[in-house]
Amino acid sequence: MTYIDAECIQIPVWEGNENFLYLDSDDPPNATTGQGHLVANLHDSQQLLWYMPDGTPATSDQIADEWQRVKAMPGDRDAQFYKSLTGLHLLQFDIDALTRTSVQALDEPLHVLYPAFDLFPQCAQVGIADMAYGLGIGEPVTTERPATGLHDYPAFNAAANSIPPNFVRMAQECYRDRNNPAFSKRNSWTVAQFIQASKEAV
């Protein structure tokens, strides 16, 4: 099993597995589906293989209607709040494919950000991939803008790129939204991946 396989198994534990469109807890809320898959705009939604309740493929107009229905609702509710008996749905096969494609797309930029990535214990690779899935790779800081995504974790990145990698320090610096109780279990799990890596690397 590769780290990509392991992360694809782990993602629905944290992100859920919903076959309909819903809004996340961000402010403003983002349209989301599947296993935490961001649907940034109507065009992106129309690229997905949505189906009607009777199993027939949804048309572009039907996808637009569903998009407008969900986007008009308040955010930060339980995902089931957005589900409709007449709404559209994705097939599980396509949800799983979306997740795998998203994780695979992180592989190259992760190797750029962490040149020794292939030498890390797999638990560390999965921990980093999970951070990247939620945060994005992001962009480094410039004079015009702050760092975003994983680039906004300078102490973590320095520890990862030290020789040898300092997995204990990575465990200390990997927290996402530390003060948000919703991230407590996920943060604890991520910390555990790097602590385990520190033991395996000895």
LOVEX-718696 format. One record per residue (C-alpha): x, y, z; residue in three letters. Coordinates in steps of 0.05 Angstrom, whole numbers, padded with zeros to 5 digits, always signed. Example, Ala and Ser with C-alpha at 12.3 -4.5 7.8 and 13.67 -1.06 7.14 Angstrom:
REM residues 2
+00246-00090+00156ALA+00273-00021+00143SER
REM end
This chain:
REM residues 202
+00000+00000+00000MET+00027+00068-00019THR+00018+00132+00021TYR-00033+00153-00031ILE-00074+00090-00018ASP-00069+00101+00057ALA-00090+00174+00053GLU-00150+00157+00008CYS-00173+00109+00062ILE-00163+00161+00117GLN-00196+00221+00084ILE-00269+00199+00092PRO-00256+00188+00166VAL-00246+00263+00173TRP-00284+00291+00114GLU-00345+00246+00112GLY-00373+00214+00050ASN-00432+00252+00021GLU-00459+00240-00049ASN-00495+00307-00053PHE-00476+00381-00054LEU-00470+00416+00014TYR-00438+00477+00045LEU-00378+00474+00092ASP-00365+00514+00155SER-00319+00566+00125ASP-00339+00639+00123ASP-00364+00649+00070PRO-00383+00575+00062PRO-00356+00534+00003ASN-00398+00485-00037ALA-00370+00416-00024THR-00386+00343-00041THR-00359+00273-00034GLY-00302+00268+00015GLN-00289+00342+00027GLY-00283+00357-00048HIS-00287+00432-00060LEU-00335+00453-00115VAL-00310+00523-00127ALA-00363+00547-00176ASN-00421+00526-00221LEU-00373+00508-00278HIS-00336+00459-00232ASP-00402+00429-00210SER-00422+00418-00282GLN-00359+00378-00294GLN-00381+00326-00244LEU-00424+00266-00262LEU-00488+00283-00225TRP-00549+00238-00228TYR-00623+00249-00217MET-00659+00209-00163PRO-00684+00160-00217ASP-00613+00147-00239GLY-00613+00188-00304THR-00554+00235-00316PRO-00569+00307-00296ALA-00569+00361-00349THR-00529+00425-00343SER-00593+00463-00326ASP-00611+00413-00271GLN-00541+00419-00242ILE-00548+00495-00243ALA-00615+00490-00207ASP-00584+00446-00153GLU-00524+00493-00147TRP-00569+00553-00137GLN-00613+00516-00086ARG-00554+00496-00042VAL-00516+00562-00049LYS-00578+00600-00025ALA-00579+00561+00040MET-00542+00581+00104PRO-00473+00551+00116GLY-00442+00514+00175ASP-00497+00463+00183ARG-00494+00387+00185ASP-00485+00360+00115ALA-00553+00325+00117GLN-00586+00393+00123PHE-00572+00404+00049TYR-00597+00337+00024LYS-00661+00336-00017SER-00703+00277-00039LEU-00707+00310-00108THR-00633+00331-00108GLY-00576+00305-00149LEU-00525+00253-00127HIS-00458+00225-00146LEU-00440+00151-00151LEU-00392+00123-00099GLN-00344+00102-00154PHE-00339+00174-00177ASP-00331+00200-00106ILE-00273+00153-00094ASP-00242+00173-00161ALA-00248+00247-00142LEU-00211+00234-00077THR-00156+00194-00109ARG-00146+00245-00165THR-00141+00301-00113SER-00089+00263-00071VAL-00049+00243-00132GLN-00047+00316-00154ALA-00011+00332-00089LEU+00045+00283-00102ASP+00089+00326-00147GLU+00083+00391-00107PRO+00096+00353-00042LEU+00161+00327-00072HIS+00180+00398-00092VAL+00165+00425-00022LEU+00199+00366+00012TYR+00255+00339-00032PRO+00268+00280+00015ALA+00194+00261+00017PHE+00206+00191-00012ASP+00254+00176+00046LEU+00203+00193+00100PHE+00167+00136+00136PRO+00100+00125+00105GLN+00063+00149+00167CYS+00097+00217+00159ALA+00080+00218+00085GLN+00007+00205+00101VAL+00007+00259+00155GLY+00035+00310+00107ILE-00013+00289+00052ALA-00071+00297+00099ASP-00049+00367+00117MET-00041+00383+00043ALA-00110+00356+00027TYR-00143+00402+00077GLY-00098+00463+00072LEU-00075+00459+00000GLY-00002+00467-00021ILE-00013+00542-00023GLY+00038+00595-00042GLU+00100+00623-00007PRO+00099+00691+00025VAL+00114+00751-00019THR+00117+00826-00008THR+00045+00830-00033GLU+00013+00771+00004ARG+00021+00725+00063PRO+00038+00652+00055ALA-00020+00603+00045THR-00031+00529+00053GLY+00029+00487+00073LEU+00074+00545+00057HIS+00044+00579+00118ASP+00078+00527+00164TYR+00150+00551+00162PRO+00172+00517+00226ALA+00141+00451+00203PHE+00173+00457+00135ASN+00241+00473+00165ALA+00236+00411+00209ALA+00216+00368+00150ALA+00273+00393+00107ASN+00327+00389+00161SER+00379+00334+00157ILE+00356+00287+00186PRO+00283+00306+00187PRO+00259+00327+00256ASN+00194+00289+00261PHE+00184+00307+00334VAL+00186+00381+00316ARG+00139+00367+00258MET+00090+00337+00307ALA+00093+00401+00348GLN+00082+00446+00288GLU+00029+00408+00248CYS-00034+00434+00283TYR-00090+00460+00240ARG-00139+00509+00271ASP-00114+00491+00340ARG-00171+00527+00376ASN-00226+00493+00336ASN-00254+00432+00374PRO-00276+00402+00307ALA-00202+00392+00290PHE-00182+00361+00356SER-00184+00288+00335LYS-00154+00301+00268ARG-00097+00342+00299ASN-00084+00287+00349SER-00082+00235+00294TRP-00034+00278+00253THR+00012+00288+00312VAL+00013+00213+00323ALA+00036+00201+00251GLN+00098+00244+00261PHE+00113+00215+00330ILE+00109+00145+00299GLN+00155+00169+00243ALA+00206+00193+00295SER+00207+00122+00324LYS+00213+00088+00256GLU+00269+00134+00235ALA+00314+00115+00293VAL
REM end
